[in-house]
Amino acid sequence: MSEASGGRGLLIAIEGIDGAGTTTQSRRLVDALAAAGVRSHWTREPSDGPVGVLLRRILAGEHAPVDATTLSLLFAADRADHCQREVAPAIAAGLVVVSDRWYHSSLAYQGTGEQRAWIRELNRRALVPELTLFLEVSPEAAAARRAADARTEEIFDALALQQRIAAGYREVVAELGAHETIRVIDGERAADAVAAQVWALVRETCQAAGLAPG
């Protein structure tokens, strides 16, 4: 990929419920950054590190039962490991890191009230993205997408749970939006339209950081 401007890179997080298109849009964004001459790095959470691999097995239904406290601790541990192994070095090298999910997922999926406050404390040392994009899709539309893709059902995929998680995301966006840059995107539109809005917002963030994509 072409070189970006020197100096520190950026962290861009793409969030949403299962089936919102976070993987599709994060990968398309990396392609757009490369085409604009900006070095970038795609990653995801759970990560591909040792804790993340365990989490993916748990989410697929292995090692049951696993309680909410254990899950919250594992997600926080994976994020800390993910940062030190992969994300922080890439940012230090001047890359734009695009992450398919970040700590916003933990807050939306795993807690409300006092539980969410505890999860925020667990993630207090996590890097704050320069930009977080929340792809808003109804739980019903997301479920239809997962079914169309014949995706393996995970432990959070029940419709009632996804409805609670969607409400949790709205609360998290409201809570964190006062001190983080979070933008809400209508994720139910055609993928090309969503990608165009994602790119416009990321290009603006990159330009403000001196990366100046075309």
N, C-alpha and C positions, 0 to 999 in steps of 0.2 A: 504493500500500500504506500501511497505517497506520504511524505513527511508533513506533519502539521507544524505550526509555529512552535518555537522552543518554549520551555517552561512547563509548569504543572498542567496536567490534563483536567478532565471533568468527570463527574459521575452523574449519569442520567439513569433514572429508574422508571420502568414502565410497569404499572400496577393494574389489577382488576381481578374480578372473580374468575373461577375456572371456566374457560370458554370465551373469555372477553377478547382474546386475540393478542395477549401479551407476548407470546413467543413469536408469532407471525410478525407483529409490528416491531419488536426489538431487533429481529434479524433483518428486516427490511431497512430499518434505520441504520444499522451497521453498513449495509450495502450503499445507502445514500451518502453516508459520511465518507466512505472509501472513494466513491465517484467524485466527491467534492475535494479530494486531496487531503482529508483529515484522517490521521491514523486512529483506529478505534479497536475496541476489544469487546466481544460479546461474552456475557456470562449469565448465570442464572442462580436462583435460589429455590429449593435447596441446591447447594453447590455440588460440584463434582469431587469435592474433597472427601476425606474419610467420614466425617460426621454427616455430610450431605448425602452420601451414598446410603448410610444407615437410615436417614430420614425418609428417603425415597422408598425404601423397602417398607418402612412403617406405614407410610401413606398408602401404599398398595395393599395393606392389610396384613403384612407379616408382623410377627412378634406381639400380636394382640394378647391381652389388652395393654394399652399404653395410656396413662392418664394425662390430663391436660397440663399438669405441672411439669411432668417429664418432657412432654412435647415442647413446651415453652422454653425450658432450659436447653434442650437439644437445638432448637432453632437459633437461640442466642449464641450458643457455642459454635454452631456452624457458621453464623455470620461473622463472628470474631475470627475464626480460622480462615474463612473466605477472604476477609479483608487483608490479613497479614500475608497469606499465601499468594493472592492473585490480584485483588482490586487495588490496594494501596501501591504495590510496585508498578502496576500499569499506569496509574495516575501520575506517580512520580516520574515516570518515563515520558510523560507528555501525551498519553493516549486519552481519548474519550471512551470511558467505560460505559457500556450500555448493559444494564442488568435487568433481566426478566424477573422482576419482584425484588423487594428490599424489606426493610423492617416494617413498612406500612402493612404488609401482608400479615405479619405476626400480630400487630395490633388489631386488625380487622377480623382475623380468623380465630384468634385464641383468647379474646377476653373482652369484658365490659367492666365499667366501674373500677373497683379496687384492683381487680385482676389486670385490667389494661394499664393501670398506673404502675403495677409491678413489672409488667412486660416492658414498659417504657424505661424503667430503671435498669432492667437487664440489658437493654440496648443503648444505654446512655453513651457509651463510648463508640458506637457505630458511626461511620461517616455519614454526614448529611448530604444528600444529593444536591447538586446545583439546580437540578430540575427533576421533578417527579410528574409523570403523565399518568393520570388515572383514566383508563378506558371504561366508561360507564356503559354497561350492558345489563338488561334485565335478567334475572335468574332463569326465567323461562326461555328467553332467546339463547342464553349461554348453554342451557341444558340441551336444546335442540341442536346446537352446533356440536356439542360433545357426542351426541347420538349419531349425527351425520358422519362424524369422523371415526365412529366406532372406537372411541377411546375407552381404555380400561377404567372402570369406576374406582375412585379412591374414597378414602374414609370421610372426606368433607363434601362429597358430591351430591348428597341427598338434597332435593329441592328445598325442603324446609330449612336445612342448614345454610344453603346458598342464599336464601332470602335473608336470613339473619346476618350473614357475612356481608351481603350487599348493604344492608343498613349500617353495619359496622364500618364499612369503608366510607360511607357518607359522613359518619361521625368523626372518623379519623381525619378526613380531608378538612372538615370544619375546625377540628382541634389544632391540627398542625399547620393549617394554612396561614395562621397569623404570623408564623416565624420561619416558614419554609416556602419555597416557590413550588406550588402544586397547581397544575392545570387539569381541568376536567374536559375530556373529549368524548363526544357521542360515538361510542364504539359499535353501534348497531348499523352504521352506514356501510357502504361498500368498502372493502379493504383498501382500495386505491385512494378513496376520499379520506379515510382515517390516516393513511400513510402520509398524504399531502399535508394534513394539519400537524401531524407529529413532526415532520421535517421542518415546517415553517417555524414551529416553536423551538426546536433544537437548534436550527440555524441561527436564530436570534440570540440564543444563549451562548453559542459558540462565538459569534461575532463580538458579543459583549466581553468575552474572555480573551479576545485577541486571536482566536483560531481562524476566523474569517473564511468559512466555507463559501464556495461559489453557489 
